[in-house]
Amino acid sequence: MEYIKNRFYESAMKNMTDLQKLRKDHGDVVLGQVNIDQVLSGMKGIPALLTETSKLDANEGIRFRGYSLPELQQKLPKMDDGGEPLPEGLFYLMMIGEIPTKEDVINISKDWATRAHVPQHAFDVIDAIPKNSRPMTQFSTAILSMAYDSVFMKAYRAGVNKKFYWDFMYEDVMTLIARLPRIAAYIYRRIYHNGNHIEPNPTLDWAGNLAHMMGHDSNEVRNLLRLYMVIHADHEGGNVSAHTTHLVGSALSNAYYAFAAGMVGLAGPLHGYANQEVMDWISEMTLQLGTDEPSDAQIGKYIEQTLIQGRVVPGYGHAVLRITDPRFTVQQQFAEKYIVNDKLINTVNAIYRVAPPILEATGKIKNPWPNVDAFSGSLLNHYGITESSFYTVLFGVSRSLGVLASLVFDRMYGLPIERPNSQTMEWFLNKAGIQSEG
């Protein structure tokens, strides 16, 4: 729907004067001092990116355009009273900076439904990959295969003026987001359900249709996936999937290239793959203990053994947060609302009681609290989505909302190619005033 694009343009243009003023008159303002530890520990905490869609506070958690998750659960439109907020509403908020009306959300759903047709060659590419290949391999490859349809790439090659780049990037972003549930569900049914595919239902919302195509049509599963898509959608700009999408996009790559690169990053064990590692760790624990209802004492002993082995407790700790991740909390509340006495969820809650004091007592862990991955797998498992190797694909579908919205902002603002300076080991040693032992 063009009126969504027009609202984005009007909203973003209000920021252009500020951006130009910052560049022209205040480019020499110092933002902070960078030390060697920050550079050598992954550039943590260095202010180096402009990201409009969300901001992560160490002591509050994620805020989308200033709104916390509990606030969004109250304010974003829902399909029905008592349900979960619709991802379309969060996308609108990230793009335009305002809480949408129900009509706004319905219009985005309709727009995505009209764009959701996946070209046959994308399915052919998926089918050409061995069925036992990782789901994220199939997902990323399918996204790349659709770059043929990029209107941004065609416009760039035709010599369009750079002030219109955002327009064509917007079209690619909207089409790619619309197609992702179909791609994800196709991979899911191919791997785990013998290729018995389910056709999309264009009358459903974006997340509800994903649940349907996966073969889960209950209202609870639809609400779970709506919540899942909202809480995993964005996490400011510095995480691997967001930063990679931005970095590749800064070379004026199209949305398909940039997002596929971001998904390859999301597949890493220290990022989106972590939700699968949580499930593997719990499965390993219950197997070794010989019970699927371990006591707090048994869990505590197993955590201590994990640490002695030099391993981490997956789902605990965060590069930025210093509190229980609000995304963990809203999932816990979902379970309290809908689920009674699930053994796996009971174990997840027991780990939450036991793990933080043990981790904190080591004196080596800055954040002993759970993150989003600590709970998500148990909820999916409860509703029959037991295939943990697929969980990162669901993460990827959700993450598209934030990182691709940011890609439109990148082109609207005309942000340049990203090219930080790098130095040799000798340079760092000289700066530190020490002699090399090499």
RATA-V238314 format. One record per residue. N is the residue number from 1. PHI is phi as a letter, one per 30 degrees, with the letter a starting at -180 (* if undefined). NEAR is the number of other ideal C-beta (glycine too) atoms within 10 Angstrom. Layout:
((N;PHI;NEAR) (N;PHI;NEAR))
This chain:
((1;*;16) (2;d;7) (3;d;10) (4;d;20) (5;d;17) (6;d;10) (7;d;18) (8;d;20) (9;e;14) (10;d;10) (11;d;15) (12;d;19) (13;d;10) (14;d;9) (15;d;14) (16;d;12) (17;d;9) (18;d;9) (19;d;15) (20;d;12) (21;d;10) (22;e;12) (23;d;11) (24;d;8) (25;c;9) (26;b;8) (27;d;7) (28;c;5) (29;d;7) (30;d;5) (31;c;8) (32;l;10) (33;c;7) (34;c;13) (35;c;12) (36;d;11) (37;d;9) (38;d;14) (39;d;16) (40;d;9) (41;c;11) (42;j;12) (43;i;13) (44;d;11) (45;i;16) (46;d;16) (47;d;9) (48;b;14) (49;b;15) (50;c;14) (51;b;21) (52;d;21) (53;d;26) (54;a;23) (55;b;16) (56;c;19) (57;c;14) (58;d;14) (59;c;7) (60;b;13) (61;j;23) (62;d;24) (63;b;17) (64;c;23) (65;h;17) (66;j;10) (67;c;18) (68;d;15) (69;d;20) (70;e;13) (71;d;13) (72;d;21) (73;d;17) (74;d;11) (75;c;13) (76;d;24) (77;d;18) (78;b;17) (79;d;20) (80;a;8) (81;d;5) (82;i;8) (83;d;15) (84;c;25) (85;d;24) (86;d;26) (87;e;32) (88;e;29) (89;d;24) (90;d;30) (91;e;29) (92;e;25) (93;d;24) (94;d;22) (95;d;27) (96;c;19) (97;i;18) (98;b;12) (99;d;18) (100;d;24) (101;d;12) (102;d;13) (103;d;8) (104;e;21) (105;d;24) (106;d;16) (107;d;17) (108;d;24) (109;e;25) (110;d;15) (111;d;20) (112;d;24) (113;d;18) (114;d;13) (115;c;14) (116;d;19) (117;d;13) (118;c;20) (119;d;13) (120;e;8) (121;d;13) (122;d;21) (123;d;18) (124;d;11) (125;d;17) (126;e;21) (127;d;12) (128;d;10) (129;d;15) (130;e;7) (131;d;13) (132;d;6) (133;d;13) (134;e;16) (135;e;23) (136;d;23) (137;d;15) (138;d;25) (139;d;28) (140;d;22) (141;d;18) (142;d;27) (143;d;27) (144;e;18) (145;d;21) (146;d;23) (147;d;19) (148;e;12) (149;d;18) (150;d;22) (151;d;16) (152;d;27) (153;d;19) (154;d;14) (155;d;19) (156;d;17) (157;d;9) (158;d;8) (159;i;6) (160;d;14) (161;d;7) (162;d;10) (163;d;10) (164;c;11) (165;e;19) (166;e;23) (167;d;17) (168;d;21) (169;d;27) (170;e;24) (171;d;18) (172;d;27) (173;d;28) (174;d;22) (175;d;21) (176;d;25) (177;e;25) (178;d;21) (179;d;23) (180;d;27) (181;e;28) (182;d;21) (183;d;25) (184;d;22) (185;d;23) (186;d;23) (187;d;24) (188;d;24) (189;d;17) (190;d;19) (191;d;20) (192;c;18) (193;b;13) (194;h;9) (195;i;11) (196;d;9) (197;d;16) (198;c;17) (199;d;9) (200;d;18) (201;c;13) (202;d;13) (203;d;11) (204;d;19) (205;d;25) (206;e;25) (207;d;28) (208;d;24) (209;d;24) (210;d;28) (211;e;26) (212;e;21) (213;d;23) (214;d;24) (215;j;17) (216;b;19) (217;c;14) (218;d;11) (219;d;13) (220;d;17) (221;d;23) (222;d;22) (223;d;23) (224;d;25) (225;d;29) (226;d;27) (227;d;24) (228;e;27) (229;d;28) (230;d;27) (231;d;29) (232;c;25) (233;d;24) (234;a;29) (235;a;27) (236;h;21) (237;c;22) (238;c;20) (239;d;21) (240;d;17) (241;d;26) (242;d;26) (243;d;21) (244;d;21) (245;e;30) (246;d;24) (247;d;19) (248;d;22) (249;d;28) (250;d;17) (251;d;11) (252;i;17) (253;d;21) (254;d;26) (255;d;33) (256;d;24) (257;d;20) (258;d;29) (259;d;33) (260;d;25) (261;d;21) (262;d;31) (263;d;30) (264;d;19) (265;d;20) (266;d;27) (267;d;23) (268;d;14) (269;e;11) (270;d;12) (271;b;20) (272;d;27) (273;d;19) (274;d;23) (275;d;25) (276;d;23) (277;d;18) (278;d;25) (279;d;23) (280;d;13) (281;d;19) (282;d;24) (283;d;13) (284;d;12) (285;d;20) (286;d;19) (287;d;10) (288;d;12) (289;d;15) (290;i;8) (291;a;13) (292;c;14) (293;b;12) (294;d;23) (295;d;12) (296;e;11) (297;d;9) (298;d;18) (299;d;21) (300;d;18) (301;d;15) (302;d;21) (303;d;20) (304;d;13) (305;d;12) (306;e;18) (307;d;16) (308;d;8) (309;d;7) (310;i;6) (311;c;10) (312;c;16) (313;d;22) (314;d;22) (315;j;26) (316;b;24) (317;j;19) (318;a;20) (319;d;16) (320;c;17) (321;d;25) (322;b;13) (323;b;15) (324;d;19) (325;e;25) (326;e;18) (327;d;25) (328;d;25) (329;d;18) (330;d;20) (331;d;24) (332;d;20) (333;d;13) (334;d;19) (335;d;19) (336;d;11) (337;d;11) (338;c;15) (339;c;16) (340;c;7) (341;h;6) (342;c;17) (343;d;14) (344;d;20) (345;d;20) (346;d;16) (347;d;19) (348;d;26) (349;d;16) (350;d;17) (351;e;26) (352;d;18) (353;d;11) (354;c;20) (355;d;22) (356;e;18) (357;d;11) (358;d;19) (359;d;21) (360;d;14) (361;d;11) (362;d;10) (363;i;6) (364;c;8) (365;c;17) (366;d;13) (367;b;20) (368;d;18) (369;c;20) (370;d;27) (371;c;22) (372;e;25) (373;d;26) (374;d;28) (375;c;28) (376;e;28) (377;d;25) (378;d;24) (379;d;23) (380;d;23) (381;d;19) (382;e;19) (383;c;17) (384;j;12) (385;c;22) (386;c;13) (387;d;17) (388;d;17) (389;d;15) (390;c;22) (391;d;25) (392;d;23) (393;d;27) (394;d;26) (395;e;27) (396;d;27) (397;e;25) (398;d;23) (399;d;27) (400;e;30) (401;e;26) (402;d;27) (403;d;30) (404;d;29) (405;d;27) (406;d;27) (407;d;30) (408;d;27) (409;d;21) (410;e;25) (411;d;24) (412;d;23) (413;d;17) (414;i;14) (415;d;16) (416;d;8) (417;d;9) (418;d;15) (419;b;9) (420;d;9) (421;d;4) (422;b;7) (423;b;10) (424;d;8) (425;e;9) (426;d;10) (427;d;10) (428;d;13) (429;d;15) (430;d;13) (431;d;12) (432;d;8) (433;i;6) (434;b;9) (435;c;7) (436;d;8) (437;c;5) (438;d;6))
